Amino acid sequence: MTISLDCLGASREVGRSAFLLQTDRQILLDYGVKIFDQSGMPKFPSENIMPDIAIISHAHLDHSGYVPALYKHSKIKWFGTSPTEEICEILWLDSMKIMQKNLPYNLKHFKRATKGFHPIPYNRSFHSGETEITLTDAGHISGAAITTLDYKGKRVCYTGDFKMSETDMHKGAEPVKDVDLLVIESTYANREHPPRKQLEKKFMAEIRETVENGGTVILPAFSLGRTQELISVVRKYDKNVPVFVDGMGKELTRIYLKYKNYIKDPRAFQKAVSSVQMVRSIPDKKRASRVPGVIITSAGMMSGGPVLNYLFNVNRKSKVIFTGYCIEETNGWKLLNQGYITKDEHDLTVDLPVEYLDFSAHAGKQGLLNFIKESNPEKIALVHGDGPEAFAQELITDFGYDAIAPFLGDRIEI
């Protein structure tokens, strides 16, 4: 029997990851949404599928956000790590509030999806038919997994999002060996990330300078992963600077602490979290704006959340530092490139210095190459990237790999 992979999303694009693997079972690998599209409307993968099971690599909406739509027509089982499911519930409910009528599933489908989940820990294989499936640590966010599928002597590895170098919160991912088809993310196939230790020192120098001058450092942060990383990094270097945490990151931090086995140093993180102020009231918000210190708050791209109010309530000695990528035309992108944001349909100038420091939780180009070399794949499919065809050509020309950057709707056979 031929093994095939249908590309339903994240093909020459970042967003709506969805791949259907055919072995003796139809296995859906991720089922995400693309929230930020140039059209201004979300994009979704095809609903015209009937998988036997689904494996969700991690909770980010571009990988998990369309799972409830599966439950409009079926009651399949979906698998992932325990933190993935609990985080998914929070993110799905939030996306339902934000997208409302633009999201083609409802609360009934959401409830069915939560009942269809089956937890799988790292490094414990299970079977669907004759296909053996193993999840391993992806080093990306809590519970993120690389999926390895073995069938009839053939091995398919789907990386999802991963990072090979260590961060404060996670150990790096380990490559999967002897792969026949490697389906690998290529988000940063065209550049490297700066050395993490060097980056952290620059980051802390910016914080100290601003706070000593009487200002506040606003850190617009992704609630999932980045908020927790920033809490950890700040406290590693400075035990005393006031740190305030606002937005959905508060609840997700609780889940990080609940699933301690999925982070690198739970004791240190617990201590860091206990020393910061979780903003829970209007007086808390006012204090965070007045006290020279650090505010870690959603949303990372300033598409909403408490960050928009903090921008106009801190003093002029303050500073904004972005630590994650901002999609074009989001408020974060506008502030970094044009000096203003849009709120309630009004363009507002922000009179604060703004900086970007790359704290990415994805592998850079060398990390991708290292994973590929260790996996020694027969065939490589580069997904989850804007313009991965150049990297595919490099892998063919310089390294002799059989590499492709599939289009949406392509079928890959091994």
C-alpha positions, 0 to 999 in steps of 0.5 A: 500500500502506498503511503501518501500525505495530502497538504491541506494547509501551511503549504507555502504559507504560515497558518492553518497547518493541516496534513492528512496521512494515509497509511492503513488509517487516515491520520490528520496531523494538525488542523489549524486556522489562519487568523491574520490574512491579507484579506482581513478574513480568517482562512481554514483548511478543507472540511471535506475530510473524514480522518480516522484519528487526529494528532495535534502537535500543540495548542497554537491556533494555527495548528489546533484552532479548527479541531472543533469543526471536525465534530460537526460531522463525526466523533473521531478521537484526537490525540496530543499531550495533556497540556495541549488539550487544556490550553486548546480549550482556553484558546478555542473559547477565546477565538470563538469570542474574537472571530464570532460569525467568521468561525464556522463552528459553535459551542456545541462542536467545541464541547464535542471536541473536548470529549474526543481528546485522548492524552498521550505523554512523550515517548510512549508509542500507541497504535492506530491500526497497524500504524505506530505513533510516537510523540516527542518533545518539540522544545517549542511550548508546553506540550508541543510534540514532534510526531513520528509515524511508523508503518510497514517499515516506513517512517514519517516524521511531522515536526510541527513547530520545534526548536533545537536549542534550549530556552529558559522554559524548554530543553531543545528538541531531539532529531528523529532518526532514519526518516523516509518522509520528513515534513518539517516547518520552515518558518525561519528557513532564510535566517538565524536567530541571535545567540540566546545568552547574548540576546538576554543580556541586551534585553536586561540592559534595556530593562535596567536602563529604562527602569533606573530612568523612572520608566516602564518597559512594556513587553507585548507578549504572546500569552502562550509560551512567550509570557512564561519565557519572559517571566523566567528570563527577567527573574533569572537576572533580576530578582527585584525589579517589579514585574506585572503580568496581564492578559490571558498569559495569567491563566496559561501560566497556571497551566504551565505550573500544573504540568511541571513535567513539560517544562525544563526547571519547574522549581525555578519557574514556580519561584519566578511566578510567585514573585511577580504581580498578576494584574487582576483589578483596575487598581492593579492596572494603575499601579503597573502603569505608575511603578517603574518596572516591567509589564508583560501583557497580551497581545503579542502583535497588539491586535487587542488585549490590555497592552493597548491601554498601557501604551497610553498610561505609562510615562514618557520615560517608558519603552516598548520591546517586542520579542516576537514576530508581528504580521504585516498590518497588525498594530505591532507591525504598524508601531514598529514600522510606522510609529502608530497603532489603530484603536477603535478605527482611529490611528493613534501616534505612540510617543515611546521608543520601540525595539524588537528583540528576537526571542523566537521559539522556532528553529532558525536555519541552522537548527533546521539543517541540523535536524535534517542532517540527523534525520537523514530523510529520503524525502523532505517536505518544507511546510509552514513557511513563506517562500520555502521553495528557495530553501528546498532548492538549496537542500537539493543543490548544496546537500543532494536531498530530495526536497520539495515545497508543496503547494496547497492541495498537493499529494506526496507519496512514498 
